[in-house]
Amino acid sequence: MDALLALGAAIYAESRHLSLAVVVPVVAAFLLQISFYLALGFPEMRSWLAHRFSPARLAAIAVVWAIAPYLIYSLPAGLFQFSALAKLGGLAGTLGFVFVIFPVKGARLTWPDVAAAGTIALALLSRVLRQVYRSPIPGLRLESMGHVMIIGLGAMAFLCLRQVEGTGFRFQTSREEWKTGIKQLLLFLIPGAPLALLTGAAHFHPLRTELWLYPLQAAGTFLGMYAVVALSEELFFRGVLQNLSAANLGGAIAAQAAASIIFGLCHLPFRGFPNWRFAALAALLGWFCGQAYREARSVVASSLTHALAISAWRLLFSA
């Protein structure tokens, strides 16, 4: 791993004419950050963590794992700030310990659930991560490292500490989940494509690239969308919010509608606030993702619908 890290950092540094002393800590920090999230994508690992450590110790380990990458790259780069560490510690500590201090069980949405989800939303929708993760490399934005941190910490909180059941969260997919995901994508496109084009939320503009490169770019786009964006968002919106709020709202349909509306509203800041056209399109997509989750009882199916829709939009349309 060290040799691969050094090789990757050397190639990137050479291409950008950068010092290895700058590049290596950034690459090391990102790999450490994403490793925690990737580990949680395996149910066996989540089960081992939940049984191996007490809730308080697991939360402490997760918080340290969340903060360590920031220190790894910011200290050598001279970008460390106590104010940034305080913001990062506040977010990580709140998300990591909310279910330790206020234990919750059962399939009903509670105020600690809302507090945890609100912390995730605050981190992802505000500019706080950009303020914390300042980049030593011109043109390279590092708040994506913070996005991975919040996603991994949120998955740990809800899956290992809160132990929400019925999410089906994992990286592996099944044939039935693919069938459900593709079916709901096609059903979404019936109203979604005309809505996007008629409202100007998107314009047909296929990606321009070499023909032989197109399958590789399409596959890379889908894998990135599925593993990081879709799977994490579907865990929180469908696996947590839609799943748990059904008991509060009196039924699965009401919960699906509520999760879809909130999903749409969270996309209001996309390319200029308030982007109502994109928010409406996102809410519509959220409904069909919610339907995929209900049919398969798995966020994997809804994540496939989600990732396929985003990939098609990136490859065929421009906003």
N, C-alpha and C positions, 0 to 999 in steps of 0.2 A: 504493500500500500504506500509506504514511504517513497519507494522508487517511482511508482506511477504518479504520485503527487508531484514529485520533483520534476518528472518528465513533462507532465501537463503544464505545470507552472513555467517551466523553461520555454516551452513552445509558445505559450501565450505571451510571456515577457518579451521574447524575441520578436514576435509579430507586432507588438505595440511599442517596442524599444523601451521597455521598462526594466527596472531593477528587480532581481529576484527577491531582494529583501522586502520589497513592497508586495509582490505578487503572491509569494508563498504563504504568508500569514492570512491573506484574504481567502485563498483556495482552501487552506486548512480549516479556517473558521467556517466556511460554507459547508464543507463536507461533514464536519462535526455537527453542525446545526441540522442538516437534512437527515443524518443518520438516525436521529431520535424519531423523527416523523416516519421514516421508512420502516423502522422496527415495529412501530405501532400498527402497520398495515398487515401484520401477521397475527391472527387470533391466538396462536400458541405463545407468542412472545408477550402479548397482553396478559394472558392467563398466568404466565410465569411471573411477570412483574407484580401482579396483584396478589399472588400467593407468597412470593419471596420477601416482599417488603410490607411493612405496616403503611397505612395511608399517609401518615405524617412523614415517614422516611421517603416514601416514593415521591411525594410532593416536593420534598427538599431536594432530592436528586434531580427531578425534572426542572426545578427553578435554577439550580446550579448549571445544568446542561443548557438551559436557555440563555443564561448570562455569559457563560464562558467564551463562546465564539466572539462576542463583542470585545471582550478583553484581549483575546488572542490576536485580533487584527488591529484594534485601535491603539493599544499601547506601543507596539513597534512603529506604527505610522505617526505617532504623536498626535492622534486625534481623540484620545481619551478625555472625557469630560465627566465630572461628578454629577452634573445635572442630567446628562444623558443616562448615566448609570442609575440614577434615582428613578427616572421615568421608566426605564427598562425593568428595574427591580419592582416598581409598583405594579406594572402590568403583569409581570410573571408571578409575583407573589400573590396577587389577587386571584388570578386564574388557577394557580397551582394549589392554593390552600382554601379556596372558598368551600369546597366539599369536605375538607378536613375539619374546618371550624364549624360548619353547618351541614352535618351529614344528611343526605337525602336518599330515600329509597322509593321504589314504586313507579308506576307508569303514569304519573301526573306531573304537569309542568308546575314548578314551584318558584318562589322568588330567588333562591340561590341559582337555579337554572337560568333565570332571566339575567341575574347579575353576571354570571359567567359568559352568557351569550352577548350581553351588552359590552363586556370588556373586550371580547373578540371584535365586535363591530366597531368599537371606539378605536382600537388599534389599527384595523384595516381601512377604515373610512376617513380617519383624520390624517394629519400630516406628522403625527408624533414619531412614526418609524423613520421617516425621512430625516427628521431632526436628530434622531439617535444615531442612525447608521450612516454617518458621513463617509464618503468614499475617498480613499487616497489615490484612486486611479481616475483621471479625467474621462468623462463620458460614461463611466460605469456606475450605475445606481445600485446601492447595496441594501435599500429597504426591502428588497425581495428576501434577503436573509431574515429580516424581521418577520415577514409574512410567513415564512416556513416555521419560524420559532413559535408564533402565535398559533398556527394550525396544529403543530405537533403538541404543544402544551394543552390546547383545547381538546384534542383527541384523547390525550392522557386523562384529563380531568373528567370528561364525560364517560369514557369507556372503561378506565381502570378504577377511578375513585367513585364516580357517580354510578358506574356499572349499568348504564342504560341498555336495555335489552331490545332486540328486534331491529337493530340497525343493519346487520349483515355487512359491516364495514371490513373490507379487505381488498388487497390488490388483485387477487386471483378472480377470474371471471368464469362463468359457466355458459353453456349453450343456451339454456333457458333465459338467462339474464340478457344475453345478446339479442335473442328473439324479442324479448319484451322491450329492451332499449331501442332497437331499430324500429319496432312497430310504433312506439310512442313518438319517435322522431318524425316518422312519416306522417302521423296524424297531426303533429305540431306544424309541419310545413304547409298543410292545407290552408289554415288561416294565417300562419306566421309569415310565410313568404310574401303573400299579397300585402299584409299589414306593413311589413318592413319596407317594401318598395313604394307603396302608395303614400305612406307617411314621411318618406324620405329618411327613415331610420337607417337604411342601408341602400347602397347602389351597386349594381352588378359590375364587378371589376375584378376578374380573375387574376390570381397571382401570376406574375410574369417571371418565368424561369426556364431553364433548359428542360426539354421534354424528359430526358432521362433522370433529371434530378427531382421531378415533380413527385413521383411515388415516395421518394425518401423524405422530402419535405412534408408531404401529407402525413406519413407515418410518424415522423418526429413531432409534428404539430399535435396530432391526436394523442400520442403517448404523454407529452407534456401536459396537455389539457386534462387528460384523464387522471394522471397520477397526482398532480398537485392542485390544480384549480377545481375541477369538477368533483373529485372524490371528497375533498375537504369541504367544499360548499354544500354538497349533498348530505354529508354527515350532519352538519349543523342545521340546515334548513329542513331536510326531510327526516333524517334519523333521529334528531333531537326535537326540533320545534314541531313539525307535523306529527311525529310519533307521540310525543308527550301531551301535546295540547288537545288531542282528540278527547281525552277524558274531561278536560276543562270546558271544551266547547260543545260537548254533547254528541260528537260524531266524527267519523273520518272525513266526510265531505267538507264540513266546516273547517276542520283543521287543515285540510289540503288547500282550501281557498285562502285561509289566513296566512299560511306559509308562503303561498304563491304571491300574495299581495306584498308581504314584507320583503320577499326576495326581489320583487320588482322595485320597491322603494329604495332598497339598498344600492340599486344601480342608477339612481338619480344623478350622482356626481360624475357619471361616465362622460368624459370629454365635454365638460362644462355643465355646471349645476344651474337650474334643474333640467335634465334631459328627459322630459316626460315621454317622448316617443320611444326611446330606448328602454325606459322603465316599464312601459306598457308591454313592449315586446318581451322583456325579461319576465314579467309576471305571467304572460301567456306560456312561455317556455317552462316556468316554474310549475304551472298547473299540470303539464304533460309529464314533467319529471316526477311530480307527486303521484301521478297515476301509475307511472312505472314502478315507483317505490311500493305503492299499495298492492299492485299485482304480484310483484316478486317478493315483497317483504324484505327488500334488500336495497341499500343505497348504491350497490354496484350497478343494478339495472338503471336507476335514475341517473347515475354518473355517466353511463354509456350514452343515454339520450342527451345529456348535458354536453359531454365532450364532443360527440358527433356534431351537434348543432353549432358549437363554437368553432370547431375545426372547419366545417363547411363555410361558415361566415368568414373566417380568416382567409380561406383559400379562394373563395368565389366572390366575396363582397367587400366593400369598404364602407365605413360609416361616414 
